[in-house]
Amino acid sequence: MDEDVPAKRPAYAIGQDISTFSVGDLDETIALLKAEIERLERARESKDSTRNAAEALFRRS
């Protein structure tokens, strides 16, 4: 193994001990989590739209 290559930090897990994270690690994790929150919000909005369209269709009957 190449000693010049820093070890890659494993993916963050909710509730994980962050006491060993550097400021850079924390900033990177925050950015990743914000991006994930945005992805989840878009998925929820899409599902809400689909559900609302289905409810509207069945209410017409």
A tleap script that builds the chain and sets N, CA, C and O, in Angstrom:
source leaprc.protein.ff14SB
mol = sequence {
  NMET ASP GLU ASP VAL PRO ALA LYS ARG PRO
  ALA TYR ALA ILE GLY GLN ASP ILE SER THR
  PHE SER VAL GLY ASP LEU ASP GLU THR ILE
  ALA LEU LEU LYS ALA GLU ILE GLU ARG LEU
  GLU ARG ALA ARG GLU SER LYS ASP SER THR
  ARG ASN ALA ALA GLU ALA LEU PHE ARG ARG
  CSER
}
set mol.1.N position { 0.847 -1.179 0.000 }
set mol.1.CA position { 0.000 0.000 0.000 }
set mol.1.C position { 0.889 1.237 0.000 }
set mol.1.O position { 1.925 1.264 0.664 }
set mol.2.N position { 0.484 2.252 -0.740 }
set mol.2.CA position { 1.258 3.478 -0.858 }
set mol.2.C position { 1.065 4.336 0.394 }
set mol.2.O position { -0.063 4.703 0.724 }
set mol.3.N position { 2.138 4.653 1.082 }
set mol.3.CA position { 2.054 5.427 2.319 }
set mol.3.C position { 1.798 6.900 2.061 }
set mol.3.O position { 1.402 7.611 2.986 }
set mol.4.N position { 2.008 7.395 0.840 }
set mol.4.CA position { 1.786 8.798 0.516 }
set mol.4.C position { 0.313 9.119 0.299 }
set mol.4.O position { -0.083 10.283 0.351 }
set mol.5.N position { -0.487 8.112 0.062 }
set mol.5.CA position { -1.909 8.310 -0.185 }
set mol.5.C position { -2.651 8.248 1.144 }
set mol.5.O position { -2.621 7.224 1.826 }
set mol.6.N position { -3.328 9.361 1.519 }
set mol.6.CA position { -4.056 9.322 2.793 }
set mol.6.C position { -5.230 8.353 2.721 }
set mol.6.O position { -5.832 8.158 1.665 }
set mol.7.N position { -5.538 7.756 3.855 }
set mol.7.CA position { -6.666 6.826 3.906 }
set mol.7.C position { -7.963 7.589 3.675 }
set mol.7.O position { -8.158 8.679 4.214 }
set mol.8.N position { -8.833 7.017 2.881 }
set mol.8.CA position { -10.131 7.625 2.606 }
set mol.8.C position { -11.060 7.353 3.771 }
set mol.8.O position { -11.195 6.210 4.209 }
set mol.9.N position { -11.702 8.397 4.276 }
set mol.9.CA position { -12.641 8.258 5.380 }
set mol.9.C position { -13.883 7.524 4.874 }
set mol.9.O position { -14.404 7.859 3.810 }
set mol.10.N position { -14.357 6.539 5.612 }
set mol.10.CA position { -15.576 5.842 5.190 }
set mol.10.C position { -16.776 6.783 5.228 }
set mol.10.O position { -16.729 7.831 5.873 }
set mol.11.N position { -17.823 6.417 4.551 }
set mol.11.CA position { -19.032 7.234 4.503 }
set mol.11.C position { -19.554 7.505 5.907 }
set mol.11.O position { -19.429 6.673 6.806 }
set mol.12.N position { -20.135 8.670 6.075 }
set mol.12.CA position { -20.681 9.066 7.368 }
set mol.12.C position { -21.951 8.278 7.658 }
set mol.12.O position { -22.762 8.035 6.764 }
set mol.13.N position { -22.116 7.882 8.918 }
set mol.13.CA position { -23.331 7.205 9.368 }
set mol.13.C position { -23.973 8.062 10.454 }
set mol.13.O position { -23.277 8.611 11.307 }
set mol.14.N position { -25.286 8.176 10.422 }
set mol.14.CA position { -26.011 8.967 11.420 }
set mol.14.C position { -25.633 8.490 12.817 }
set mol.14.O position { -25.672 7.294 13.105 }
set mol.15.N position { -25.268 9.435 13.681 }
set mol.15.CA position { -24.912 9.109 15.053 }
set mol.15.C position { -23.464 8.696 15.243 }
set mol.15.O position { -23.038 8.398 16.359 }
set mol.16.N position { -22.718 8.679 14.169 }
set mol.16.CA position { -21.314 8.265 14.212 }
set mol.16.C position { -20.506 9.203 15.105 }
set mol.16.O position { -20.810 10.392 15.193 }
set mol.17.N position { -19.483 8.676 15.764 }
set mol.17.CA position { -18.562 9.483 16.560 }
set mol.17.C position { -17.780 10.384 15.612 }
set mol.17.O position { -17.100 9.895 14.710 }
set mol.18.N position { -17.872 11.683 15.810 }
set mol.18.CA position { -17.190 12.628 14.931 }
set mol.18.C position { -16.018 13.324 15.628 }
set mol.18.O position { -15.469 14.297 15.111 }
set mol.19.N position { -15.646 12.824 16.789 }
set mol.19.CA position { -14.580 13.473 17.552 }
set mol.19.C position { -13.230 13.457 16.837 }
set mol.19.O position { -12.371 14.291 17.123 }
set mol.20.N position { -13.036 12.530 15.922 }
set mol.20.CA position { -11.763 12.456 15.205 }
set mol.20.C position { -11.792 13.193 13.867 }
set mol.20.O position { -10.780 13.237 13.169 }
set mol.21.N position { -12.931 13.769 13.503 }
set mol.21.CA position { -13.046 14.484 12.236 }
set mol.21.C position { -12.265 15.791 12.313 }
set mol.21.O position { -12.292 16.480 13.333 }
set mol.22.N position { -11.581 16.121 11.244 }
set mol.22.CA position { -10.946 17.428 11.136 }
set mol.22.C position { -12.010 18.431 10.708 }
set mol.22.O position { -13.127 18.047 10.359 }
set mol.23.N position { -11.663 19.715 10.735 }
set mol.23.CA position { -12.600 20.744 10.275 }
set mol.23.C position { -12.957 20.482 8.811 }
set mol.23.O position { -14.114 20.627 8.416 }
set mol.24.N position { -11.974 20.100 8.020 }
set mol.24.CA position { -12.230 19.784 6.612 }
set mol.24.C position { -13.175 18.604 6.454 }
set mol.24.O position { -14.063 18.622 5.602 }
set mol.25.N position { -12.982 17.569 7.283 }
set mol.25.CA position { -13.875 16.409 7.253 }
set mol.25.C position { -15.301 16.826 7.609 }
set mol.25.O position { -16.264 16.386 6.980 }
set mol.26.N position { -15.422 17.679 8.623 }
set mol.26.CA position { -16.750 18.145 9.033 }
set mol.26.C position { -17.400 18.955 7.921 }
set mol.26.O position { -18.580 18.766 7.625 }
set mol.27.N position { -16.640 19.857 7.301 }
set mol.27.CA position { -17.184 20.652 6.190 }
set mol.27.C position { -17.630 19.764 5.038 }
set mol.27.O position { -18.692 19.985 4.456 }
set mol.28.N position { -16.822 18.760 4.707 }
set mol.28.CA position { -17.158 17.842 3.618 }
set mol.28.C position { -18.413 17.038 3.962 }
set mol.28.O position { -19.285 16.851 3.113 }
set mol.29.N position { -18.502 16.570 5.191 }
set mol.29.CA position { -19.660 15.791 5.617 }
set mol.29.C position { -20.918 16.648 5.606 }
set mol.29.O position { -21.977 16.188 5.178 }
set mol.30.N position { -20.812 17.889 6.071 }
set mol.30.CA position { -21.956 18.803 6.054 }
set mol.30.C position { -22.440 19.015 4.623 }
set mol.30.O position { -23.642 18.970 4.361 }
set mol.31.N position { -21.512 19.245 3.697 }
set mol.31.CA position { -21.881 19.458 2.293 }
set mol.31.C position { -22.567 18.223 1.717 }
set mol.31.O position { -23.567 18.335 1.007 }
set mol.32.N position { -22.026 17.044 2.025 }
set mol.32.CA position { -22.632 15.805 1.530 }
set mol.32.C position { -24.039 15.612 2.105 }
set mol.32.O position { -24.958 15.214 1.389 }
set mol.33.N position { -24.199 15.893 3.390 }
set mol.33.CA position { -25.513 15.716 4.020 }
set mol.33.C position { -26.520 16.728 3.479 }
set mol.33.O position { -27.686 16.385 3.280 }
set mol.34.N position { -26.096 17.966 3.239 }
set mol.34.CA position { -26.999 18.963 2.649 }
set mol.34.C position { -27.454 18.523 1.257 }
set mol.34.O position { -28.627 18.659 0.912 }
set mol.35.N position { -26.532 18.002 0.469 }
set mol.35.CA position { -26.884 17.506 -0.866 }
set mol.35.C position { -27.862 16.337 -0.757 }
set mol.35.O position { -28.793 16.229 -1.556 }
set mol.36.N position { -27.654 15.468 0.225 }
set mol.36.CA position { -28.555 14.326 0.416 }
set mol.36.C position { -29.937 14.793 0.858 }
set mol.36.O position { -30.944 14.242 0.415 }
set mol.37.N position { -29.997 15.796 1.719 }
set mol.37.CA position { -31.285 16.347 2.150 }
set mol.37.C position { -32.031 16.915 0.950 }
set mol.37.O position { -33.233 16.692 0.809 }
set mol.38.N position { -31.336 17.642 0.089 }
set mol.38.CA position { -31.971 18.187 -1.118 }
set mol.38.C position { -32.501 17.072 -2.010 }
set mol.38.O position { -33.597 17.182 -2.559 }
set mol.39.N position { -31.732 16.003 -2.154 }
set mol.39.CA position { -32.171 14.858 -2.975 }
set mol.39.C position { -33.423 14.223 -2.388 }
set mol.39.O position { -34.352 13.876 -3.117 }
set mol.40.N position { -33.444 14.073 -1.070 }
set mol.40.CA position { -34.604 13.487 -0.398 }
set mol.40.C position { -35.831 14.381 -0.527 }
set mol.40.O position { -36.941 13.889 -0.726 }
set mol.41.N position { -35.634 15.688 -0.414 }
set mol.41.CA position { -36.754 16.617 -0.557 }
set mol.41.C position { -37.337 16.578 -1.967 }
set mol.41.O position { -38.555 16.633 -2.138 }
set mol.42.N position { -36.470 16.484 -2.979 }
set mol.42.CA position { -36.963 16.376 -4.369 }
set mol.42.C position { -37.747 15.083 -4.572 }
set mol.42.O position { -38.782 15.085 -5.238 }
set mol.43.N position { -37.264 13.988 -4.005 }
set mol.43.CA position { -37.967 12.710 -4.122 }
set mol.43.C position { -39.326 12.791 -3.442 }
set mol.43.O position { -40.317 12.280 -3.964 }
set mol.44.N position { -39.374 13.429 -2.283 }
set mol.44.CA position { -40.645 13.565 -1.554 }
set mol.44.C position { -41.628 14.418 -2.344 }
set mol.44.O position { -42.807 14.081 -2.447 }
set mol.45.N position { -41.142 15.525 -2.900 }
set mol.45.CA position { -42.006 16.385 -3.712 }
set mol.45.C position { -42.573 15.623 -4.906 }
set mol.45.O position { -43.750 15.769 -5.238 }
set mol.46.N position { -41.746 14.819 -5.542 }
set mol.46.CA position { -42.192 14.025 -6.679 }
set mol.46.C position { -43.273 13.032 -6.257 }
set mol.46.O position { -44.280 12.874 -6.947 }
set mol.47.N position { -43.064 12.373 -5.138 }
set mol.47.CA position { -44.055 11.406 -4.651 }
set mol.47.C position { -45.339 12.103 -4.231 }
set mol.47.O position { -46.428 11.578 -4.459 }
set mol.48.N position { -45.225 13.288 -3.616 }
set mol.48.CA position { -46.416 14.052 -3.249 }
set mol.48.C position { -47.217 14.421 -4.493 }
set mol.48.O position { -48.443 14.316 -4.502 }
set mol.49.N position { -46.517 14.853 -5.541 }
set mol.49.CA position { -47.198 15.226 -6.785 }
set mol.49.C position { -47.933 14.042 -7.385 }
set mol.49.O position { -49.072 14.171 -7.834 }
set mol.50.N position { -47.285 12.894 -7.393 }
set mol.50.CA position { -47.900 11.687 -7.939 }
set mol.50.C position { -49.126 11.297 -7.114 }
set mol.50.O position { -50.177 10.973 -7.667 }
set mol.51.N position { -48.987 11.331 -5.795 }
set mol.51.CA position { -50.104 10.979 -4.926 }
set mol.51.C position { -51.268 11.961 -5.095 }
set mol.51.O position { -52.427 11.548 -5.152 }
set mol.52.N position { -50.960 13.254 -5.174 }
set mol.52.CA position { -52.008 14.256 -5.343 }
set mol.52.C position { -52.732 14.082 -6.667 }
set mol.52.O position { -53.949 14.258 -6.729 }
set mol.53.N position { -52.015 13.742 -7.722 }
set mol.53.CA position { -52.640 13.509 -9.019 }
set mol.53.C position { -53.546 12.287 -8.957 }
set mol.53.O position { -54.644 12.306 -9.515 }
set mol.54.N position { -53.109 11.230 -8.292 }
set mol.54.CA position { -53.935 10.029 -8.158 }
set mol.54.C position { -55.181 10.319 -7.327 }
set mol.54.O position { -56.271 9.864 -7.674 }
set mol.55.N position { -55.037 11.058 -6.252 }
set mol.55.CA position { -56.190 11.396 -5.416 }
set mol.55.C position { -57.190 12.241 -6.189 }
set mol.55.O position { -58.399 12.044 -6.063 }
set mol.56.N position { -56.697 13.175 -6.984 }
set mol.56.CA position { -57.580 14.013 -7.789 }
set mol.56.C position { -58.323 13.181 -8.821 }
set mol.56.O position { -59.503 13.423 -9.072 }
set mol.57.N position { -57.657 12.212 -9.418 }
set mol.57.CA position { -58.278 11.345 -10.413 }
set mol.57.C position { -59.409 10.533 -9.788 }
set mol.57.O position { -60.487 10.419 -10.371 }
set mol.58.N position { -59.169 9.975 -8.615 }
set mol.58.CA position { -60.175 9.143 -7.975 }
set mol.58.C position { -61.305 9.958 -7.368 }
set mol.58.O position { -62.407 9.435 -7.205 }
set mol.59.N position { -61.072 11.218 -7.029 }
set mol.59.CA position { -62.135 12.081 -6.495 }
set mol.59.C position { -63.150 12.447 -7.565 }
set mol.59.O position { -64.311 12.719 -7.261 }
set mol.60.N position { -62.712 12.454 -8.818 }
set mol.60.CA position { -63.612 12.821 -9.930 }
set mol.60.C position { -64.713 11.792 -10.134 }
set mol.60.O position { -65.786 12.124 -10.638 }
set mol.61.N position { -64.466 10.578 -9.757 }
set mol.61.CA position { -65.412 9.488 -10.030 }
set mol.61.C position { -66.699 9.630 -9.272 }
set mol.61.O position { -67.588 8.788 -9.401 }
savepdb mol mol.pdb
quit
